[in-house]
Amino acid sequence: MALIIYLQPHKYFTLKEYLTLAEIQEDLREDGLTCVKLVEHYLQKIESSSHLNAFVEVYADEARSTAAVVDAKLVNGTAGRLAGMVIGIKDVLSHKGHGLQAASQILDSYQAPFTATAVQRLIDEDAIIIGRQNCDEFAMGSSNENSSFGPALNAADNSKVPGGSSGGSAVAVQAGLCHASLGSDTGGSVRQPAAFCGVVGVKPSYGRISRYGLIAYASSFDCIGPITKSVSDAALLLEIMSGDDDYDSTVSTKEVPAYSASLNWEGKARIGYIQDTLENEAISVDIRQRTKAVLDRLRAEGHEVVPVEIPLLDSLLPTYYILTTAEASSNLSRFDGVRYGHRSAESTDLESMYKKTRTEAFGPEVRRRILLGTFVLSANYYDAYYTKAQRVRRLVREETNRFFEQFDFFISPVTPTTAFTIGEKTEDPLQMYLADVFTVQANVVGNPAIAVPNGFDQQGMPIGIQIMAPYFGEEKMLAFADYLTRLNQKVAKKYSENQEV
């Protein structure tokens, strides 16, 4: 395990590169580690890696103070389950008294008046919030290039994007700037950057985690999800954040299983995948080979791996973008310069204030999606686009439910390519939208999905693989993802040993 040396005046700290919270908590108990040392280490890393542009605001003094409080709790035995976890939150999650901008100038200088339920539940278990993280403006994007703070950079290759919209959150975990992050996933915005950065990203079932305190992009699609280095930490965070909430009428009252205690996979799974997808020339050769290798490995382990066809999948992206832009048009109408945020100094009357404020402060991609959404909701086109897309969504959900009557999991790549070069796709929005082709199904139907690392391409860029499960099937999905991760690590270790020989 790699060692990281942290230098403080007159003191030297040698900290491990921790993979799991369990490892941190073991050293907090037995090795002289403290939360204060952890926070100082991460603050130093954030400063030395500022070129990655992962954080838009760092809560240095507050994190230090919280760490001291948690250390005292550890001494007297009252610490919560997340003691020792230093976490960053995407700049779409409300944290009372802290800045909240959704990476947009429309909310310049805005401070959150309350804390999101998901964030508060982590704080209640003694997680230490170290800062808010860069993202695509209003979570609209697949590369983190749409942020008004500038793009975040992939730590594996600074010329590449980290994915989006939760790009800063994924990079922060990838580069060791915090132990875990919270992102949001509307069409793949947790899983896609997780794949590009070689970490774990979970999109839960719609309604599993309260959306209270999450700035809305598309309300019937948005989900809060964790980004971590291990499935076990993702399971623990999901377990703590999930559950009923009086502030969100769409959250489920369904009992939350003990995900973190149920990671031992037993038995053989029945797995479906789409053969035509893997043969598509749009998928990079490295991703195709890595995905096929996993499917072959699972067959060799005795699992049933079956090629399938799911009708209407060609309609997923159009359906997704029609419905999400329509919801965005409605949700973002509140940002008008009247009550909070940016207000144009050039306005002369109420109408010009609306127009100039929104034109000045919204970025090009946000304006594009608002205009598209307003168009599909207009009286002349409502039935032709919005109503038809809602019908297709229902049909896709029915087809997906039928699939899961026969199969335990659906496995696919997370993305058609590995991380692409910054600026490569900004001139062609349609090419950028295709980056979500494998991830949007889970959001359209509301099912849970997870992205886990699946090796690297020939240029050393991370590859991910996606597992989708039945609605509220997180418990089995997480157990199988942990099993698959360990299986991949076992094969990689064996390969490495053979190479050395």
Buried (B, 14 or more C-beta within 10 A) or exposed (E): EEEBEBEEEEEEBEBBEBBBBBBBBBBBEEEEBBBBBBBBBBBBBBEEBEEBBBBBBBBBEBBBBBBBEBBEBBEEEEBBBBBBBBBBBBBBBBBBEBBBBBBBBBBEEBBBEBBBBBBBBBBEBBBBBBBBBBBBBBBBBBBBBBBBBEBBBBBBBEEBBBBBBBBBBBBBBBBBBBBBBBBBBBBBBBBBBBBBBBBBBBBBBBBBBBBBBBBBBBBBBBBBBBBBBBBBBBBBBBBBBBBEBEEBEEBBEEEBBEBBEBBEBEEEBEBBBBEEBBEEEEBBEBBBBBBEBBBEBBEEEEBEBBEEEBEBBEBBBBBBBBBBBBBBBBBBEEBBBEEBBBBBEEBEEEEEBBBBBBEBBBBEBBBBBBEBBBBBBEEEEBEEBBEBBBEBBEBBBEBBEEBBEEBBBBBBBBBBBBBBEBEBBBEEBEEBBBBBBBBBBBBBBBBBBBBBBBBBBEEEBBBBBBBBBBBBBBBBBBBBBBBBBEBBEEBEEEEEEEEEE
